[in-house]
Amino acid sequence: YAEVHRNAGVLKALLKEIAEGRFTVYLQPKIDTYNNKLCGAEALVRYQDPEKGIVPPGKFIPYLETAGLIDFFVFEEVCRILKEWERRGVELIPVSLNFSRATLLEEQLIERMEEIIFRYGVDKRYVEIEITESIGDIEHKVIEAVGSKLRKAGFRISLDDFGADYANMSILSIMHFDEVKLDKSLIENLVGNEKNQIVVKCI
């Protein structure tokens, strides 16, 4: 009972802060290193504290992921940005955003995504859903089912943070990913670490 009330309070506060514009979506560019051209972007959410300014994501993302609501806020913002680019005649690029475990397990996930996509009239080819490696502790059949639904609905899927904490590579055989993003622990010292070079080359 107390947990239900606590969660309701968190949800109410979160909705209020979203309405007040406390959360802002920034786009981090993705550059093709072969030709140095822009090939995509990643949507990142930041919290604007009225006193402290921009709060680092590590301070609030774990808290928000339990609510799941913030993922749909970012999803809608990405659709809004893509529609605005289209209106202005800007060349469209794929924009990725992260979905937490809680969001991926929502029963009405695809329906909610489809409703937002329809409302903005956005081409799904330009929306990429990032799934973090930490979903690997979800039952394989569930992961496969979620991935299958996303792909059938026309969304691109990216595996984020691959290689963090000695990942279980079997996840690559469970789902089809359009993109695999290596964790920074594998590439931070790539030039000076021969073992990392071997691992990255094999991947």
VOKEKE-505808 format. One line per 10 residues: number of its first residue (from 1); their letters; for each residue x, y, z of C-alpha. Coordinates in steps of 0.5 Angstrom, whole numbers. Layout:
<lomis>
NUM) A) X Y Z; ...
</lomis>
This chain:
<lomis>
1) YAEVHRNAGV) 0 0 0; 6 5 2; 9 3 -4; 3 4 -9; 3 11 -6; 10 13 -6; 10 11 -14; 4 15 -15; 7 21 -12; 14 20 -16
11) LKALLKEIAE) 9 20 -22; 6 26 -20; 12 30 -19; 15 27 -25; 9 29 -30; 9 36 -26; 17 37 -28; 16 35 -35; 10 40 -36; 15 45 -33
21) GRFTVYLQPK) 20 44 -38; 25 41 -33; 27 36 -38; 31 38 -44; 33 33 -50; 40 34 -53; 42 31 -60; 49 28 -60; 52 27 -67; 54 21 -70
31) IDTYNNKLCG) 60 22 -75; 62 17 -80; 70 16 -79; 71 14 -86; 68 21 -89; 67 25 -83; 60 26 -85; 54 26 -80; 50 20 -80; 46 20 -74
41) AEALVRYQDP) 45 23 -67; 43 20 -61; 38 23 -56; 40 25 -49; 36 27 -44; 38 32 -38; 35 35 -32; 35 43 -31; 35 44 -24; 33 51 -22
51) EKGIVPPGKF) 39 52 -18; 44 48 -20; 43 48 -27; 44 42 -32; 44 36 -27; 49 30 -30; 45 24 -32; 48 19 -27; 44 23 -22; 37 22 -24
61) IPYLETAGLI) 37 17 -30; 37 11 -25; 31 14 -21; 27 16 -28; 28 9 -31; 24 6 -25; 18 10 -27; 19 9 -35; 15 15 -37; 21 19 -39
71) DFFVFEEVCR) 23 14 -44; 16 16 -48; 18 23 -47; 24 23 -50; 21 19 -56; 16 24 -57; 21 29 -57; 25 26 -62; 19 25 -67; 17 32 -66
81) ILKEWERRGV) 25 34 -68; 24 30 -74; 18 33 -76; 21 40 -75; 27 38 -79; 22 35 -85; 18 42 -84; 24 46 -85; 27 42 -91; 33 39 -87
91) ELIPVSLNFS) 36 32 -89; 33 27 -84; 38 23 -80; 37 17 -76; 36 19 -69; 37 14 -63; 34 14 -56; 35 9 -50; 29 5 -47; 30 2 -40
101) RATLLEEQLI) 28 -5 -38; 21 -2 -35; 19 1 -42; 21 -5 -46; 17 -10 -41; 10 -5 -42; 5 -9 -45; 2 -3 -49; 9 -1 -51; 8 -2 -59
111) ERMEEIIFRY) 1 1 -59; 4 7 -55; 10 8 -60; 5 7 -66; 0 13 -63; 6 18 -62; 9 16 -69; 2 17 -72; 1 23 -69; 7 26 -72
121) GVDKRYVEIE) 7 23 -78; 14 21 -78; 18 15 -82; 20 10 -77; 26 9 -81; 29 15 -77; 28 12 -70; 32 7 -67; 31 4 -60; 37 3 -56
131) ITESIGDIEH) 37 -3 -52; 42 -3 -46; 46 -10 -45; 43 -10 -38; 37 -13 -41; 40 -19 -41; 38 -22 -35; 31 -22 -37; 29 -29 -40; 31 -30 -47
141) KVIEAVGSKL) 24 -31 -50; 22 -25 -47; 28 -21 -50; 26 -25 -57; 19 -23 -57; 20 -16 -55; 25 -15 -61; 21 -19 -66; 15 -14 -64; 20 -8 -65
151) RKAGFRISLD) 22 -10 -72; 16 -12 -74; 13 -5 -73; 19 -2 -77; 23 0 -72; 31 0 -72; 34 -3 -66; 41 -2 -63; 45 -6 -57; 48 -1 -53
161) DFGADYANMS) 54 -1 -48; 56 -8 -51; 62 -11 -47; 61 -8 -41; 62 -12 -35; 63 -18 -39; 57 -19 -43; 54 -25 -45; 55 -25 -52; 49 -30 -53
171) ILSIMHFDEV) 44 -24 -53; 47 -23 -61; 44 -30 -62; 37 -28 -59; 36 -21 -63; 37 -18 -69; 41 -12 -68; 42 -6 -74; 47 -3 -70; 52 -6 -64
181) KLDKSLIENL) 55 0 -60; 61 -2 -56; 62 0 -49; 67 5 -48; 71 0 -43; 73 -3 -50; 76 3 -53; 78 8 -48; 85 5 -49; 85 2 -55
191) VGNEKNQIVV) 91 4 -58; 95 2 -52; 92 -5 -50; 93 -10 -55; 88 -15 -51; 82 -10 -53; 85 -9 -60; 84 -17 -61; 77 -17 -57; 74 -11 -62
201) KCI) 77 -14 -68; 74 -20 -67; 67 -17 -65
</lomis>
